[in-house]
């Protein structure tokens, strides 16, 4: 794979099974390098495989999130309003019957999470609601923003304090404008209809002092109530709820719940009584998170059972459990792979399956437990870009409490190979057993690529994830960032060097983004074993991140103490504290619109390194946010890959890219 092959990528997503189980809607996203944009269309597949999948919508404007009407004759989906036009639209297209695509409504803000009412009359959705401040078209003429709470911005969204995410309801025929049923100044998400169409379950944080607490609650909304009627608080456990779904009889709501009083905490499926709010947690004995990131979705009701996802040592599986808590969780879909996009209706279970050597394709699960693949849309890509499978190693952690799952992707040939050690972000996530374009780019340039899931990652026990909380944390103390996590990553590298003698220990580079960027900066400040390093969108100063990030004040939950009472903890764990010890040639990459790890985090590392005459180079990407490597503009993704390959080619001897930006 080469940088320009990013333009060949095909990504499937957003599966939705028709009520009768006969059809499956899904989305297909492609990269348009020439126009520097993405194209996404809604496709249809016959569940029995009797006909070839086909494209249903034009896909020029980012069609996404298909949802079926209760009679299965129409699909609603979100879409852009045209290239260069702000906002999005909610559209409905007929399926298998005469008719044309109808625009139900348009908004200057994005429309997301559409949910069709079971009686077929209305669609609920989430969209940002602009305050009167935006009546003045020119930002320079608008009133100043009044900030009276935390979490006033979000990466990729910008300011949200004056444009809260609200739940709207609109008639399917578009006969009247969308109406707010759960609005600001609070943030709402995940509308889910009750079977009688009289109630919406939504997720929000609305209670007094909500920004000072780390949890969201479950509320019930009457969509026909008078405007301004507050929703009814259902969850009172003090735990955080998300992604609700009503039971078929409407008496219960299944959600994903985690006890966020100590972060990180595993999310588990939980059934909430829709009348009393009483909760029953399910599947806690698995001791795994049931909210994979990315890809978390609401629990799926199947009669009296609940289907839910489970992360497990790099994999993502599908499990089933009885909603009354009887019996043990049963694994429905397993294997060394990532199962995502699961939906079930009319007796049909559809899902996307990806492995470390194959991009995701659409499958169905037959009643006898066998699987059938329905799409082959990524076959041309894989024919052009071969993807050998990596090797898996179980490397003992220096902590002595388990193995670090480690993967090694060897380059072609038999001679000595330079090595790139890649560290994931989060830290509360995992490197999944799925196809990753970056690893293929580095591998094709002649590098052996090594990656792992150290302490602090998900995919293992809750204790494993909590192991890097600060030693000063009054609850569940750990080693802190840069403790056992750093030891694990080095152990994984040593395990790979031992298992594969052709890996050259004198030509090892390290790179990572976000938390992975933090650990990269940390490692080169505490070791001289790396020949070069790339720290991308990193947290380099934990103390300043706690007041400058869009999630300012969040780190206190994750670390276990706050920066006001314990500034020394944040400074001790900040890579900038050890900048004088950095001698490794360092590449710094950062996006100028990154709100999660603001650009000052890159400046905080570059400026002292340059002042000290250390070997450092720094690239800033304009108009990009924290997720540049995954969702940034296609041309910037190509440029990023070229910059990284060129840097390591100069320091490790791998192949140079076909073209490098001149700066």
N, C-alpha and C positions, 0 to 999 in steps of 0.2 A: 504494500500500500504506500502511496505517495501523497503529499499534501493535496494535490488536485483531485485525488480520489474521494475527498470529502464531498465533492459534487456528485458522486454516484450513489450516495447513501440513500437507502429507502427504510423508512421507519413506520411500522404499523402500531396502531393504538386505538383507544376508545371503543372497545367492543360493546355491542348491545344486541341481545337476542330478542327476536320478535315474540309477542305473547304466546303464539301457537308453537314456538320453537322451530319453525321451518326456515327462517332467514336470520342471518347475522349481519348487522351493520358494523362497520369498522372504518377507521381512517387510515389513510396512507399519506405520509409526508415525504416529499422529495426536496432536494436542494437545487436551487437555480443559481449557479455561480454567475452566469452572465448578467442577471438582473439583481444579484446580491440579495436574494430573498428565499423564503421557503414557500412551497405550495402544498396544500393539504386538501384532500378530497374525501368525501364519504363514499365507501364502496359497499357492495352487497355480496354475500355468499350464501348459497343454498346449504343448509345444514347437512343434508344427506349427500352432498357432493354431486348431485345429478346434473348440475350445470356449472360452467366456469364463473368464478367471481367477476364482477364488472363494476366499473366506476359509475356512481349514481349522480354526483354533483360535479360541477365544472372544476372546482378546486383552485380557482384563481385568487380567492380571497380568504384563504385559511379556514376552510370548512372544518368543523370539529364538533365533538361532544354530541353525537347522534343519540336521540331518545325516541322510542316508539310510542305511537298513540295506543290506547288500550285495545282498539279493534285491529291493530296491526296493519292498517292501510295507509298510514302516513308516518313520516319521520320528521321530527324537529331537529334542528342543528344550529349551532352558532356559526357566524361568518363575518368576515370583514365587510366594510361598506365600499370597498374599492381601493385600489392602490393610491396611497397618499391622502386618503380620507380618514379623519379621526373617528374612532369608535367602532361599533360592530352592530350586527343585526341578528335577530332571531327569525329563522325561516322554517317553513314547513313544505315538504315535498311529498307528493303521492307515491305510493309503492304498489305496483301491480294493478292500478286503477287509473282511469283517465284523469287528467288534471295538470296544472302547472304549479311550479314552485311559488309559494306565497310568502311575502315578507310580513311577519306578524308585527314586528316593531323594530325600530332603530334607536340607538342611543349613542351619544358622543363618548360614553365610557364603554369599556368592554362588557359583554354579556357572557356569563359563565354559569355552569351547573344547572342547566335546564332540567325541570322535572315535570312530566305531564300528569295532570290529575287523573285518578282512576275513572272518574265519570266522563273524561274526554273533553271537558269544556274549557279548561284553563291550563296554562303553563306557568310554573313558578321559576324564577331564576335569580341570580345574584348579579348586581351591578353597582358601581360606585355612584353615590348620590352627591352631586356638587352643591355646595352651600351658595348663599347669595353672593359670596365673595367673587364667584366666577362670572357674575353678570357683566362685570367690566371685562371686555375682551382682551385688553392689553394688560399683561402681568404688572407692568410699571404703574398702571392706574388702579390696581386692586388694593384693597385694604391690607395692612400687614397681618400676618398670621399670629393668632394668639395660641400659645402652646401652654396647656395646663395639665398635660399628662405625658407619660412615657409612651413609647411606640407610636410616634407621630409620622413615621415614614416607613416604607417597605422597599427593599431592593427590587428593582424591576417595575415598581409602581410609582415611586416618588412620594410626594406628600399625600398622606391619607387623612390627616386630622381634619381637613376641611372637605373631604370627599369620602365619607365612610362607606363601607360595603353594606348594602341593604338588600333585603329580599323583596322582590316585586312579584306580582301576579298579573297576567294579561290574558284576555280571552283568546282562544285559539284562532278565531276568525279575524282578530285584530280590530274588532268593532269599537274598542275603546282603548285609551292609552294605558300603559302599565301603571299599576297602583302599588305604592309602598305598603307592605304589611308588617315589616319589621325593619325599622330604620335607625338612623343615627341619633346621637353621635357614636354609636357602638358599631363594632365590626361583626357582621353576621356571615354565616356560610352554611353549606350543606342542607338546603331545604329538602325535606322528604315528606310526601303526602301520606296521610292515613288512608286506609282502604275505602272509607266513606267520603273522601274528598273534603271533609269538614275541618281538618286540622293539618297544620304543617309542623313538623319537628325541625328546629333549627339549632345551630350551635352559635354561641356568642359569649362574651364576657360583659355583663351589664351591671353587676352588683357594685355598690359603692366601693371605691378604692380598687377597682378591678385591675388597673395597670400595676398595682403593687403586689398582686398575687399571680402565681403561675398556674392558672388553670382556666379552662373554658367550661361553660355549663350548657346543659341541654334545656331548651325552652320549647313550649308548645304555643303555636300561633293560630288564632282564628282568622282565616283570610277574609271573612265577611264582617269583621268587627269594625266599629267606627275608626276613622283615621286617628292615629296617636294612641290607640289602646295598647298598653304594654303586653308583651307575651307573658305566659305563665311559666315560672321557674319550675322545672321538673326534677332536676338532679340536685341533691342537697348533701352529697357525700363528701364534698371538698376535693374530689378527684376531677381530673380533666377529661372531658368527653369530646368526641368528634365523630363525624361520618355516621349519622343515624340512619336506620331503616326500620319501618313499621313491620310488625308481624302480620301474617295474612288476616288474622281476626281483629287487628287494631288494638289489642289490649296491651301490647308490649312494644318496646323500641330496643333494637339491638344497636349498640354503639361500640367504638373502641375507646377504652378507658385506661388511663395510667395515673398512678399516684404521684403527681408531680411535686409533692412537697419535698421529695428528694430526687434530684435530677442527676443522671438519667434514670428513667423508670420504664419498664416494659409496658407496652400497650396490649391489652387483652380484650377479647370480645366480652361484652357485658350486656345482660338483658335487664332493661329498666321497665318496671310496671308503669304503664301510661297514666294510671290514676293516682297512685301513691308515691311514685318515685323510688320505690324499693328496688335495690340492685342485686343481681346475681352474677358474679364473675365466672367466666368459663375458661377452661384451658390453662389456668395458671400453673398447673403441674408441668407444662412443657418448659417453663422458664426460658421462653424466647419471646422476642417482640413480634406482635402480629400486625404491625404497621410498617411494612417495608418502605424505605425511602430511596428513590422515588417509587411510586406505584401503590401507595396505601389506598384502599377503597373500603366502603362500608360493608359490614357483614351481610351475607346474602341468606335470606330465609328460603328454606326448602322444606315445606311442610312444618314440622315441629323441630327440624334441625337447622343449624346455622353453619354456613360455609365461611371460612376465613383464611387469610394468608398467614404464613409463618416463615420468618427468616431462620435459616439454620446453616451455619458454617459456610457462608457464601451462597447457599442456595435459597430459593424462595419456593415454598411448597403450598399446596392447598389442603386444608384440613376440614373435617366435619365434626360437629359435636351436638348432642341433644340440648335444646334450649332450656330444659329444666335442670341441667347439670348432671343428669344421670349418665353413667358410662364414661369411658375414656375418649379423648380426642382420637379420631381416625384419620390417617393420612390418605387423601384421595388422589393427589398428584404429587409425586416425588421425583427423585433422581437428581443428578448433577446438572442443574439448570435453574433458570428463573421462570416461574409461572406467573404471569401478570395478566391484567385486563380480563379478569374472570367475570363472566355473567352467566346467569341461569334463568331460563323461563321455558314454559311449555315442555318440560322434560329434557331440554337440551342444555348442556354445559359447554360453553365456548371459552377459549382461553388463548393467550399468546404464549408461545414457548420459545425461549432463547437459550443458547449454550455459549460457552466460552469460545466456540469456533463457528457459531451460526447466529445471524441476526434473527429477531423474533418473526415467527410466522403464525397464522391463525390455525387453531386446531379445535376439534370437538372431542368430548369424552362420550363414548358409547355406553349403553346400559351394562354391557358385559365387562366394562373396565378398560377396554381397548381404546386407543386414540387414533384419530384420523387427521391428517394434515389437509387443510382446505386450500391453502394459498402457497404460491411459489414465487412471490413477487421479489424476493431478494436473491433468487438464483442467478440472474445475470451479474449482479454485483460479486457474488462469491466466485463465479466462473472467472471474472476478471481479476479478482483480488483473493487469491487462495488464503485460507485461514487455518493453519495447523493448530491442533489442540495443545494447550500448555500442560506441563507436568505439575502434579500436586504433591506437596511435601507437608508432613506434620512435624513441625519443629518444636521441640520442648521449650516452653517459656522459661526464662531465668527465674520467674516467680515460683515455678514449681507447681503451679495449679492447673496445668493443662497444656495443650499444644497450640502453637500459632499456625493457623492455616496459611500456607505459603504456596504461591504458584510461580513457575518459571517457564518463560517462553523462549526457546532457543532459536537463534538465527540459522539460516542455511549454512552449510559448510562444516568443516571439521577443525578449523584452526582456532587459535585463541580469540575470544570474543570480549569486547568491552561490555560493561554491565550498566544498566539503568535501574535503580531502585526507586519504585514509585510508591508514594504514600497517599492514602485517600483522605478526603476532607471529613468534616463532621464536627468532632470525632464520632458522634453517635450515628454511624452508618456502617456499611460493610462494603468491601469489594465483592461484588456478586459474580457468580459463575455465568456471566453473560459476555457478549462480544463488545469489546471496547476499542474504539477507533485509535485512540492514542497508543495503546500497546502495539497495535499492528503497524502504526507509523514508525515507532522506534525500532521495532523488530525488523522491518523491511530495510532499515538503514544499517543493519548489521549488529544491532545490540541484542544481548540477552536481557530480557525484561523480567524483573523480580517484583512481586507485590504480595501483600499479606494483610491480615486482619489482627492487629495487635490489641492488647488490653485497651479499653476505651471504645472499641468497636461494638456494634451490635452483631447479631447472628450467633451469639453465645449466651451465657448466663447473665443475669442482671448484675451479679457481683463482678463479672468480667468487665462489663461496661462502666461500672462505678469505680473501678480500680484507679482511675487517674483524677479523682476528686482530690482537693488539697489535703495535706496532712492535718491542717488546722480545722478542717470541717468538723463541726460538732457531731454530725451524723454521717455514717458511712465514709470515714476518711480514707484516702488513698495516698498514692505517691505524688500526686500533682501532675500536670502536663510536663512532659520532658522527663518523666520517671520511668516506670515500667514500660510505658508505651515506646519510648526511645530504645530501651533495652531489647524489647521484643523485635523491633524493626531491624536492629543490628544482628540479633540472633537469627532472624529469617535470612538475612543476607549471608551470614556465615554458613547457615545450613545449605543454601543454594550453592555457594562456592565449594563446599565439601562434596555435595552430591554430583556436581558437574565440573570436573577438573578443567574443562576447556574455558571456563569463565576466568577472565584475567583479573586477579585481585588488585592489580596496580592501575587498572583503568575502570574505576567504578564511579559513576555519577549518581546523584540523588535528586529527586524532584517531587513536588507535590503542590496542591492548591488548597487554599483556605486553611483549615487545620493542618492539612498535609504540607502547606507552605510554612506554617508555624514550625512543624517538626523538622522540616528541611533546614530552616534558619537556625533552629536549636542545635541540630546535629553538627553543622559546620562551625558553630560556636563552642562545641565541646569535643570535637574530634578533627584530626587532620587526615583521616583515612580516605576521604573522597577527593577525587581528582577535579571535580567540577560539580556545581549544584545549580538548580533552578528553583527559586522560591516565587510562587505565583499566588496572587490575591491573598496574601498571607496575613495572619495576625502576628505582628512583630512586637507590638507594645500592648499587652493585655490591659494595662491600666487605662490608657487612652481609648482603647476599643470599648471599654465599659461606659464611656460617655459619648463616643462619637458614632458608634454603630447604630444601625436601624433597630437593633435589638439591645440597645443600651439598657443596662440593669439586668439583663438576662444572665450574664456570665456569673453573677453571684449565686444563681441557682445551680449552675453546672459545676462551678468550682467549690461551692460550699460555704464561702465567706464573701463579704462584699469589700469593695475597694476603698470605702470610706473608713471603715474600722481596721482594715488589714491591707493597707497599700503595699506593705513590704512583700506580701504573698504574691501580688500581681507583678511586682517588679522582679522578684526572684524568678518567676516563670516566664518572663519576657525575653525573647532573643536579643533585643537591643541592649540589654544589660551586659551582654557578653560580646559586644561588637569588636572590641579590641582583640579578641582571640580568633577572629575569623581570618583565615589565610586562604581558604579555598576560593578559586575563581567563582563568582556568583552572578547569575542572571536573575534579574528581578522583573517580573511581568505583573502588570496591574491595569485594571479598567478604571477610567476616570469617573464613571458614574456608579461605581461600586458603593452601595450603601451598607452592605453587610460587613465588609472589611474596607473601610474608606481608604481613599488614595493616600491619606496621611500615613497609613501603615507602611506603605512602600517607601515614602519619603523618610520615615523614621529610621529605616535601615540604610537607604542609599546615602543620605547626607553624611552621617558619621563615617561610613565606609570610604566615601570619596575624600572626606577631610583627612582620613588616616592614610590615604594613598593605597587602599586595598584594591585588588582586582575585581571590579564590579561594572556591570552594564545594566541599563534600566530602560525598559520599553513601556510606554503608556498607550493604552488603546482608547481612543475617543468614542463617546456615545455608546459605551458598553457597560454592562453591570457585572454582578458577581458570577454569573453563569456563562461567561464568554465561551468557554471551551465546549459547551453543550448547545447553547441556544443563541450565541452571538451571531453577528452577520456572517454569512458564509465566507466572504473575502477575509474578514478578520480572523476567522478560524484557520483558514489556509495560511495567512501571514504568521499567525502564532506558531503553527506547526513548523514552518520554515525557519523562524527565528530560533526555536528550540533545537532543531536538528543542526542548524549551522553552528550554534554555540557548542554543543557537545562534540560535533565533528572537529572543531578546533582544539578541543581539550582532551577528547578521548579517542579520536581517530575513526569514528564512524563515518558513514557516507554523508556527504553534504546534500542538502535539498536541491531541487532543480533550479530554484530561484529564491533569493533572500531579499527582503525589503531593504532598501538603502537607508531608511530613516530620513 
